[in-house]
Amino acid sequence: MSAQRRYKRFSQPFIAYPTKESTDARGNVTRAPDLTKPIHMRGAFVPVRSSKAEVPGAQIEVALYTLILDPDVEEVDSWSRIKWRDQEWDIASPPLYRHGPSRHVRHWSIDLRKRPSG
């Protein structure tokens, strides 16, 4: 199934928080998600894997998904945050642009990792 067909058929709404740059007291430039400016978007979420890990005193569930977006999206980068199904997700790898042979298969692909709740 092509990426665009999957996107059109299985897209779901989510909220993306874009990246903002600021300067700290020492003059260093820091990047963080801007939680005051949510962007409502749609994309297809494809499960990659899910596993459980044990740490002293707790169990952690590790869930990874691939998010497929339209090619005209530029607000989301490595420092952004995604809110989907009332859960927050970090971007695990930089967005990857896939330029197929036609405009029907061009898309952005982003790997997401679920943030630990706590």
JOPEZI-V216293 format. One record per pair of residues at least 4 apart in sequence whose ideal C-beta (glycine too) atoms are under 8 Angstrom apart, sorted by the first residue. I is the first residue (numbers start at 0). J is the second residue. D is the distance in whole Angstrom. If there is no record, write none. Layout:
i->I j->J d->D
i->I j->J d->D
This chain:
i->0 j->4 d->5
i->0 j->5 d->5
i->1 j->5 d->7
i->1 j->103 d->7
i->1 j->104 d->5
i->2 j->6 d->6
i->2 j->43 d->8
i->2 j->67 d->5
i->2 j->97 d->7
i->2 j->99 d->8
i->2 j->104 d->6
i->2 j->106 d->5
i->2 j->108 d->8
i->3 j->7 d->6
i->3 j->103 d->5
i->3 j->104 d->6
i->3 j->105 d->8
i->3 j->106 d->7
i->4 j->8 d->6
i->5 j->9 d->6
i->5 j->43 d->5
i->5 j->45 d->7
i->5 j->67 d->6
i->6 j->10 d->5
i->6 j->42 d->7
i->6 j->43 d->5
i->6 j->67 d->5
i->6 j->68 d->8
i->6 j->69 d->7
i->6 j->106 d->7
i->8 j->43 d->8
i->9 j->43 d->5
i->9 j->44 d->8
i->10 j->41 d->4
i->10 j->42 d->6
i->10 j->43 d->5
i->11 j->41 d->7
i->11 j->42 d->7
i->11 j->43 d->7
i->11 j->44 d->6
i->11 j->83 d->7
i->12 j->39 d->7
i->12 j->40 d->7
i->12 j->41 d->6
i->13 j->39 d->8
i->13 j->40 d->6
i->13 j->41 d->7
i->13 j->42 d->6
i->13 j->66 d->8
i->13 j->81 d->6
i->13 j->82 d->6
i->13 j->83 d->4
i->14 j->37 d->5
i->14 j->38 d->7
i->14 j->39 d->6
i->14 j->40 d->7
i->14 j->81 d->7
i->14 j->82 d->4
i->14 j->83 d->8
i->15 j->37 d->7
i->15 j->38 d->5
i->15 j->40 d->5
i->15 j->74 d->6
i->15 j->75 d->5
i->15 j->79 d->6
i->15 j->80 d->8
i->15 j->81 d->6
i->15 j->82 d->8
i->16 j->32 d->4
i->16 j->33 d->6
i->16 j->34 d->5
i->16 j->36 d->7
i->16 j->37 d->6
i->16 j->38 d->7
i->16 j->79 d->6
i->16 j->80 d->5
i->16 j->81 d->8
i->16 j->82 d->7
i->17 j->32 d->7
i->17 j->33 d->6
i->17 j->36 d->6
i->17 j->38 d->6
i->17 j->74 d->5
i->17 j->75 d->7
i->17 j->76 d->8
i->17 j->79 d->6
i->18 j->30 d->5
i->18 j->31 d->7
i->18 j->32 d->6
i->18 j->33 d->7
i->18 j->76 d->5
i->18 j->77 d->8
i->18 j->78 d->4
i->18 j->79 d->5
i->19 j->30 d->7
i->19 j->31 d->6
i->19 j->32 d->7
i->19 j->33 d->4
i->19 j->36 d->8
i->20 j->28 d->6
i->20 j->29 d->7
i->20 j->30 d->5
i->21 j->28 d->8
i->21 j->29 d->6
i->21 j->31 d->7
i->22 j->26 d->6
i->22 j->27 d->7
i->22 j->28 d->6
i->22 j->29 d->7
i->23 j->27 d->5
i->23 j->29 d->6
i->30 j->78 d->4
i->31 j->78 d->6
i->32 j->78 d->6
i->32 j->79 d->6
i->32 j->80 d->4
i->34 j->80 d->8
i->37 j->82 d->8
i->38 j->74 d->6
i->40 j->68 d->7
i->40 j->72 d->7
i->42 j->66 d->5
i->42 j->67 d->6
i->42 j->68 d->5
i->42 j->69 d->8
i->43 j->66 d->7
i->43 j->67 d->4
i->44 j->64 d->5
i->44 j->65 d->7
i->44 j->66 d->6
i->44 j->67 d->8
i->44 j->83 d->7
i->44 j->111 d->8
i->45 j->64 d->6
i->45 j->65 d->5
i->45 j->66 d->8
i->45 j->67 d->7
i->46 j->62 d->8
i->46 j->63 d->8
i->46 j->64 d->6
i->47 j->63 d->4
i->47 j->64 d->6
i->47 j->65 d->6
i->47 j->110 d->7
i->48 j->61 d->8
i->48 j->62 d->8
i->48 j->63 d->5
i->49 j->60 d->7
i->49 j->61 d->7
i->49 j->62 d->5
i->49 j->63 d->7
i->50 j->60 d->8
i->50 j->61 d->5
i->51 j->58 d->6
i->51 j->59 d->7
i->51 j->60 d->5
i->51 j->61 d->7
i->52 j->58 d->7
i->52 j->59 d->5
i->52 j->60 d->8
i->52 j->61 d->6
i->53 j->57 d->8
i->53 j->58 d->5
i->53 j->59 d->8
i->54 j->58 d->8
i->54 j->59 d->6
i->59 j->115 d->6
i->60 j->113 d->7
i->61 j->112 d->7
i->61 j->113 d->7
i->62 j->112 d->7
i->62 j->113 d->4
i->63 j->91 d->7
i->63 j->110 d->6
i->63 j->111 d->7
i->63 j->112 d->6
i->63 j->113 d->8
i->64 j->88 d->7
i->64 j->110 d->8
i->64 j->111 d->5
i->65 j->108 d->6
i->65 j->109 d->7
i->65 j->110 d->6
i->65 j->111 d->7
i->66 j->81 d->7
i->66 j->108 d->7
i->66 j->109 d->4
i->66 j->110 d->8
i->66 j->111 d->6
i->67 j->106 d->5
i->67 j->107 d->7
i->67 j->108 d->6
i->68 j->72 d->5
i->68 j->75 d->7
i->68 j->94 d->8
i->68 j->106 d->6
i->68 j->107 d->4
i->68 j->108 d->8
i->68 j->109 d->7
i->69 j->106 d->7
i->69 j->107 d->7
i->70 j->96 d->7
i->70 j->102 d->8
i->70 j->105 d->4
i->70 j->106 d->6
i->70 j->107 d->6
i->72 j->107 d->6
i->74 j->79 d->7
i->75 j->79 d->5
i->75 j->81 d->8
i->75 j->90 d->7
i->75 j->94 d->6
i->75 j->107 d->8
i->75 j->109 d->7
i->76 j->90 d->8
i->76 j->93 d->7
i->76 j->94 d->6
i->77 j->90 d->6
i->77 j->92 d->8
i->77 j->93 d->5
i->77 j->94 d->7
i->78 j->90 d->8
i->79 j->90 d->6
i->80 j->87 d->6
i->80 j->88 d->7
i->80 j->89 d->7
i->80 j->90 d->8
i->81 j->87 d->7
i->81 j->88 d->4
i->81 j->89 d->8
i->81 j->90 d->7
i->81 j->111 d->6
i->82 j->86 d->7
i->82 j->87 d->6
i->82 j->88 d->7
i->83 j->88 d->6
i->83 j->111 d->8
i->86 j->113 d->6
i->86 j->114 d->7
i->86 j->116 d->8
i->87 j->113 d->8
i->87 j->114 d->4
i->88 j->111 d->4
i->88 j->112 d->7
i->88 j->113 d->6
i->88 j->114 d->6
i->89 j->111 d->7
i->89 j->112 d->5
i->89 j->113 d->8
i->89 j->114 d->6
i->90 j->94 d->7
i->90 j->109 d->6
i->90 j->110 d->7
i->90 j->111 d->6
i->90 j->112 d->8
i->91 j->110 d->4
i->91 j->111 d->6
i->91 j->112 d->4
i->92 j->109 d->7
i->92 j->110 d->4
i->94 j->107 d->5
i->94 j->108 d->7
i->94 j->109 d->5
i->95 j->107 d->7
i->95 j->108 d->5
i->95 j->109 d->7
i->96 j->105 d->8
i->96 j->106 d->8
i->96 j->107 d->6
i->96 j->108 d->8
i->97 j->104 d->7
i->97 j->105 d->7
i->97 j->106 d->6
i->97 j->107 d->7
i->97 j->108 d->6
i->98 j->105 d->6
i->99 j->103 d->7
i->99 j->104 d->3
i->99 j->105 d->5
i->99 j->106 d->8
i->100 j->104 d->7
i->101 j->105 d->8
